[in-house]
Amino acid sequence: MSYKANEILRLINDPAVRYQKAHEGITKSDFLAVVSMTGMNLTEFSNLLPVSRRTLEKVKDEELISASVSDRILQIAALYQYGAEVLGGIPAFQTWLKSDLLALAHKKPYDFLGNSTGLSLVEDLLGRMEHGVYS
Protein backbone atom coordinates (compact mmCIF):
# COMPACT_ATOMS: atom_id res chain seq x y z
CA MET A 1 0.00 0.00 0.00
CA SER A 2 1.34 3.43 -0.91
CA TYR A 3 2.20 6.15 1.58
CA LYS A 4 -0.70 8.25 0.33
CA ALA A 5 -3.16 5.35 0.75
CA ASN A 6 -1.90 4.76 4.30
CA GLU A 7 -2.34 8.46 5.07
CA ILE A 8 -5.90 8.42 3.73
CA LEU A 9 -6.74 5.32 5.80
CA ARG A 10 -5.38 7.06 8.91
CA LEU A 11 -7.58 10.06 8.15
CA ILE A 12 -10.78 8.13 7.65
CA ASN A 13 -10.30 5.71 10.55
CA ASP A 14 -9.96 8.45 13.16
CA PRO A 15 -13.13 10.58 13.30
CA ALA A 16 -11.40 13.47 15.11
CA VAL A 17 -8.62 13.61 12.50
CA ARG A 18 -11.19 13.25 9.70
CA TYR A 19 -13.22 16.13 11.13
CA GLN A 20 -10.17 18.38 11.37
CA LYS A 21 -8.94 17.51 7.89
CA ALA A 22 -12.39 18.05 6.39
CA HIS A 23 -12.58 21.43 8.12
CA GLU A 24 -9.16 22.45 6.75
CA GLY A 25 -9.74 20.93 3.32
CA ILE A 26 -7.87 18.10 1.64
CA THR A 27 -5.47 18.45 -1.27
CA LYS A 28 -6.31 17.41 -4.78
CA SER A 29 -3.66 14.68 -4.49
CA ASP A 30 -5.48 13.37 -1.38
CA PHE A 31 -8.71 13.43 -3.37
CA LEU A 32 -7.14 11.46 -6.21
CA ALA A 33 -5.84 8.91 -3.69
CA VAL A 34 -9.39 8.48 -2.36
CA VAL A 35 -10.74 8.05 -5.89
CA SER A 36 -8.11 5.37 -6.51
CA MET A 37 -8.89 3.66 -3.19
CA THR A 38 -12.57 3.35 -4.09
CA GLY A 39 -11.94 1.93 -7.53
CA MET A 40 -14.29 4.50 -9.07
CA ASN A 41 -13.19 6.63 -11.96
CA LEU A 42 -13.00 10.40 -11.60
CA THR A 43 -16.32 10.97 -13.35
CA GLU A 44 -18.21 8.50 -11.14
CA PHE A 45 -16.76 10.00 -7.98
CA SER A 46 -17.26 13.59 -9.11
CA ASN A 47 -20.94 12.86 -9.76
CA LEU A 48 -21.32 12.30 -6.00
CA LEU A 49 -19.89 15.71 -5.07
CA PRO A 50 -21.45 19.17 -4.81
CA VAL A 51 -18.96 20.46 -7.38
CA SER A 52 -18.32 19.71 -11.04
CA ARG A 53 -15.55 17.49 -12.33
CA ARG A 54 -14.29 20.44 -14.34
CA THR A 55 -13.91 22.54 -11.19
CA LEU A 56 -11.94 19.73 -9.54
CA GLU A 57 -9.71 19.39 -12.60
CA LYS A 58 -8.74 23.07 -12.27
CA VAL A 59 -7.42 22.56 -8.72
CA LYS A 60 -3.64 22.10 -8.53
CA ASP A 61 -2.30 18.91 -6.92
CA GLU A 62 -1.35 20.42 -3.55
CA GLU A 63 -4.08 23.06 -3.49
CA LEU A 64 -6.82 22.60 -0.90
CA ILE A 65 -10.35 21.66 -1.90
CA SER A 66 -13.15 23.49 -0.06
CA ALA A 67 -14.22 22.23 3.36
CA SER A 68 -17.71 21.15 2.24
CA VAL A 69 -16.38 19.15 -0.72
CA SER A 70 -13.53 17.71 1.39
CA ASP A 71 -16.04 16.62 4.01
CA ARG A 72 -18.12 14.75 1.40
CA ILE A 73 -14.99 13.12 -0.08
CA LEU A 74 -13.91 11.87 3.34
CA GLN A 75 -17.44 10.67 4.16
CA ILE A 76 -17.46 8.61 0.98
CA ALA A 77 -13.96 7.29 1.71
CA ALA A 78 -15.01 6.26 5.22
CA LEU A 79 -18.12 4.55 3.85
CA TYR A 80 -16.00 2.63 1.34
CA GLN A 81 -13.66 1.50 4.11
CA TYR A 82 -16.60 0.36 6.23
CA GLY A 83 -18.29 -1.35 3.29
CA ALA A 84 -15.07 -3.18 2.45
CA GLU A 85 -14.82 -4.40 6.05
CA VAL A 86 -18.45 -5.58 6.15
CA LEU A 87 -18.51 -7.19 2.70
CA GLY A 88 -14.96 -8.53 2.47
CA GLY A 89 -13.23 -6.03 0.20
CA ILE A 90 -13.67 -3.13 -2.18
CA PRO A 91 -14.70 -5.30 -5.18
CA ALA A 92 -17.52 -6.93 -3.18
CA PHE A 93 -18.61 -3.54 -1.86
CA GLN A 94 -18.64 -2.08 -5.39
CA THR A 95 -20.82 -4.95 -6.59
CA TRP A 96 -23.18 -4.44 -3.65
CA LEU A 97 -23.36 -0.67 -4.32
CA LYS A 98 -24.59 -1.31 -7.84
CA SER A 99 -27.18 -3.93 -6.87
CA ASP A 100 -30.88 -3.22 -6.57
CA LEU A 101 -31.81 -3.75 -2.92
CA LEU A 102 -35.22 -4.47 -1.46
CA ALA A 103 -34.24 -2.47 1.66
CA LEU A 104 -33.85 0.59 -0.59
CA ALA A 105 -37.08 0.11 -2.55
CA HIS A 106 -35.18 -1.75 -5.29
CA LYS A 107 -32.72 1.10 -5.78
CA LYS A 108 -28.94 0.92 -5.83
CA PRO A 109 -26.98 2.08 -2.75
CA TYR A 110 -24.68 4.02 -5.10
CA ASP A 111 -27.63 6.26 -5.99
CA PHE A 112 -27.79 7.40 -2.36
CA LEU A 113 -24.17 8.55 -2.04
CA GLY A 114 -24.77 12.07 -3.40
CA ASN A 115 -25.73 13.63 -0.05
CA SER A 116 -25.10 13.12 3.65
CA THR A 117 -28.59 11.74 4.34
CA GLY A 118 -28.13 9.07 1.69
CA LEU A 119 -24.65 8.25 2.96
CA SER A 120 -26.08 7.76 6.45
CA LEU A 121 -28.82 5.53 5.09
CA VAL A 122 -26.28 3.31 3.31
CA GLU A 123 -24.05 3.25 6.39
CA ASP A 124 -27.01 2.22 8.56
CA LEU A 125 -27.86 -0.55 6.11
CA LEU A 126 -24.26 -1.81 6.28
CA GLY A 127 -24.45 -1.71 10.08
CA ARG A 128 -27.58 -3.84 10.03
CA MET A 129 -25.87 -6.30 7.70
CA GLU A 130 -22.78 -6.39 9.92
CA HIS A 131 -24.96 -7.33 12.89
CA GLY A 132 -27.18 -9.75 10.96
CA VAL A 133 -30.29 -7.57 11.10
CA TYR A 134 -31.87 -7.78 7.67
CA SER A 135 -35.12 -5.98 6.98
C-alpha positions in Angstrom: 0.0 0.0 0.0 1.3 3.4 -0.9 2.2 6.1 1.6 -0.7 8.2 0.3 -3.2 5.4 0.7 -1.9 4.8 4.3 -2.3 8.5 5.1 -5.9 8.4 3.7 -6.7 5.3 5.8 -5.4 7.1 8.9 -7.6 10.1 8.1 -10.8 8.1 7.7 -10.3 5.7 10.6 -10.0 8.5 13.2 -13.1 10.6 13.3 -11.4 13.5 15.1 -8.6 13.6 12.5 -11.2 13.3 9.7 -13.2 16.1 11.1 -10.2 18.4 11.4 -8.9 17.5 7.9 -12.4 18.1 6.4 -12.6 21.4 8.1 -9.2 22.4 6.8 -9.7 20.9 3.3 -7.9 18.1 1.6 -5.5 18.5 -1.3 -6.3 17.4 -4.8 -3.7 14.7 -4.5 -5.5 13.4 -1.4 -8.7 13.4 -3.4 -7.1 11.5 -6.2 -5.8 8.9 -3.7 -9.4 8.5 -2.4 -10.7 8.0 -5.9 -8.1 5.4 -6.5 -8.9 3.7 -3.2 -12.6 3.4 -4.1 -11.9 1.9 -7.5 -14.3 4.5 -9.1 -13.2 6.6 -12.0 -13.0 10.4 -11.6 -16.3 11.0 -13.4 -18.2 8.5 -11.1 -16.8 10.0 -8.0 -17.3 13.6 -9.1 -20.9 12.9 -9.8 -21.3 12.3 -6.0 -19.9 15.7 -5.1 -21.5 19.2 -4.8 -19.0 20.5 -7.4 -18.3 19.7 -11.0 -15.6 17.5 -12.3 -14.3 20.4 -14.3 -13.9 22.5 -11.2 -11.9 19.7 -9.5 -9.7 19.4 -12.6 -8.7 23.1 -12.3 -7.4 22.6 -8.7 -3.6 22.1 -8.5 -2.3 18.9 -6.9 -1.4 20.4 -3.5 -4.1 23.1 -3.5 -6.8 22.6 -0.9 -10.3 21.7 -1.9 -13.2 23.5 -0.1 -14.2 22.2 3.4 -17.7 21.2 2.2 -16.4 19.2 -0.7 -13.5 17.7 1.4 -16.0 16.6 4.0 -18.1 14.7 1.4 -15.0 13.1 -0.1 -13.9 11.9 3.3 -17.4 10.7 4.2 -17.5 8.6 1.0 -14.0 7.3 1.7 -15.0 6.3 5.2 -18.1 4.5 3.9 -16.0 2.6 1.3 -13.7 1.5 4.1 -16.6 0.4 6.2 -18.3 -1.3 3.3 -15.1 -3.2 2.4 -14.8 -4.4 6.1 -18.5 -5.6 6.1 -18.5 -7.2 2.7 -15.0 -8.5 2.5 -13.2 -6.0 0.2 -13.7 -3.1 -2.2 -14.7 -5.3 -5.2 -17.5 -6.9 -3.2 -18.6 -3.5 -1.9 -18.6 -2.1 -5.4 -20.8 -5.0 -6.6 -23.2 -4.4 -3.7 -23.4 -0.7 -4.3 -24.6 -1.3 -7.8 -27.2 -3.9 -6.9 -30.9 -3.2 -6.6 -31.8 -3.7 -2.9 -35.2 -4.5 -1.5 -34.2 -2.5 1.7 -33.8 0.6 -0.6 -37.1 0.1 -2.5 -35.2 -1.8 -5.3 -32.7 1.1 -5.8 -28.9 0.9 -5.8 -27.0 2.1 -2.7 -24.7 4.0 -5.1 -27.6 6.3 -6.0 -27.8 7.4 -2.4 -24.2 8.6 -2.0 -24.8 12.1 -3.4 -25.7 13.6 -0.1 -25.1 13.1 3.7 -28.6 11.7 4.3 -28.1 9.1 1.7 -24.7 8.3 3.0 -26.1 7.8 6.4 -28.8 5.5 5.1 -26.3 3.3 3.3 -24.0 3.3 6.4 -27.0 2.2 8.6 -27.9 -0.6 6.1 -24.3 -1.8 6.3 -24.4 -1.7 10.1 -27.6 -3.8 10.0 -25.9 -6.3 7.7 -22.8 -6.4 9.9 -25.0 -7.3 12.9 -27.2 -9.8 11.0 -30.3 -7.6 11.1 -31.9 -7.8 7.7 -35.1 -6.0 7.0 
